[in-house]
Amino acid sequence: MKRLSLIIVCCCLVSWAFAQEFQIAEETRSMSKGSYNALVIDLPGTSSKKVMKSWTKFIGDYRGRTKFDRKKNRAFTDNAEVKDMSENSVDIYAKLEDRGSDGTRLAVWFNLGVTYLSSNEHPDRYPAAEEIVKAFAATVSADLIEARLKEKMKER
């Protein structure tokens, strides 16, 4: 009986993850270099500490050099390689806002060298940035499901 209930819980969690539609907002946000266009997403059920750890691992795939300011919950990735966005390297800034029981809000800025990415000025490059943020949100969701599954397995 416990095995059956565990299977049902797993199926519900998996279907919940695939049903998630990540809502990304494009906003002008303040950051360390001024106010620029950013992609913003809410990650419910998360803590900023775990999201920053996930971001570190995730952004490493873009071969940039990442530095953190843990006190201000922000990261800077220098010279990332995002071929779908630019032939040149891209600087990526990420800032986390811990929202308590509502989870974490992530804002990401993409500096193309002379300007920051926006859908108005760079309609051909913008989808690549959205895909990066969506892929990260999917990674965070998968990590949440895995953690919940481990909890359920311990209860068994």
N, C-alpha and C positions, 0 to 999 in steps of 0.2 A: 504494500500500500504506500509506504514512504517513497519507494522508487517511482511509482506512478505519479505521485504528487510532485516529485522532483522533476520528472520529465515534463509535466504540464507547466510548471514554473519556468523551466528552461525554454520551452516553446513560446510561452507568453513574452519572455524577455527578448528572445530573438525577433519575434514579430514586432514587438514594440520598437526595437532598434531599426528595423528595416522600414517601419512606418514613419520614422522621424523625418521630417522635412526641415532641414536646417535653414533658418531665416537669417540671411546676411543683410545687414544694413550698410549703406554707404553714407558716411557722415564726416563732417569736418570736426576733427578732434584735436585737442591740445596734447602736445607731447614735448619731449626734451628740446627739440629743435624749433618749436613754434606750433602753429595750428595748420594742419594739413588734412587732406582726404584720407580716410581710413576705412577699412572693412571691419565691421563690428558684429560679433555673434555672442549670444547668450548660451552658456553651457550649464543647464540645470543639473542639480545633484552633485556638483563638483566643488572641490576646494581649490583655491588659487595655488596652493603648494603643489598639489598633485597635477594640476593643469600645467604649471611651469615645468615640472619634471617631464611630463609628456611632450611639451613643446620642445624641450631640449633634445629629446630623442628624435622627434619628428623632423625638426628643422635641420638636423645633422645630415639628412639625405641630400640637402642642397649644397653641400660642401663649403659652406661659409664658415666664418669664425665667429662664434657666439660668446658674448659677454653678458653677465647678469648683474642687476642691481636688485638684490633680494628685498632690501628695505622698501623700495619703491615699486616692487612687483613688475619689473620691466626687463626686457631682453633686447639686445642689439646684435644682429647677424650681419657681419661685414662681408662683402663680396660673395654673396650667394649666387649660384648658377641656376637660373630659371630660364631655360632655353625658349619656352613658349611665350615668355614675356619680353625678353631682351637678349640680344647677342652679347651684350656687355654684362658685367656683374651687377647685381641688385643688392642694395642694403635694405634689410628688413627689420623694422622696429615692432615690438609686441609689448602691450601693456595689459596687465590683468587687474580687474577690479573685483574684489571679493564681495559678493552680495548676500552673504549669510545663507539663510535657508533657500534663497533663490538661485544659489550656485555661483558661477563666475562669469563675468563679462570679459571677452577678449577683444581688443582693438589691435589691428595690424596695419602698418603703413609700409608701402613699397616705394623706396626711393630709387628712381631710374637714373639718377646722376644729376640731371638738371632740374627735374621736376618729380613730384610725387604722382603715383598712379591714380587716375580717376576714370570713370566710365565715359565722361564727356570728352576728355582730351585724348584718351587712349582706348577707344571702343574695341580695337582689335587685340589689345593686351590684357584688358580687364578680366575676361573670362578665365585666364590662367590663374589670376590671383584668387578669384572666387573658388576655383577648383582646389587650390592649396588650402584655403580656409575650410571648405567643406570636407576635404580629406582629413584634415586635422580633427574636425568635430566628429567625424565617423570613428576615428581612432580613439578619441576620448569616450565615446559611447560604447565602443567595444570593450574598453578597459573597465567601464562601469559594470557592464554585463558580466564580465569575467569575475569581478570582485563580488558581485551579488551571488553568482553561481558558487563561488568558493564558500561564501557564508552559508548558503543552503546545504552544501555538502558537509560542512562542519556540524550543522544541526542534526544531520542524519546520524 
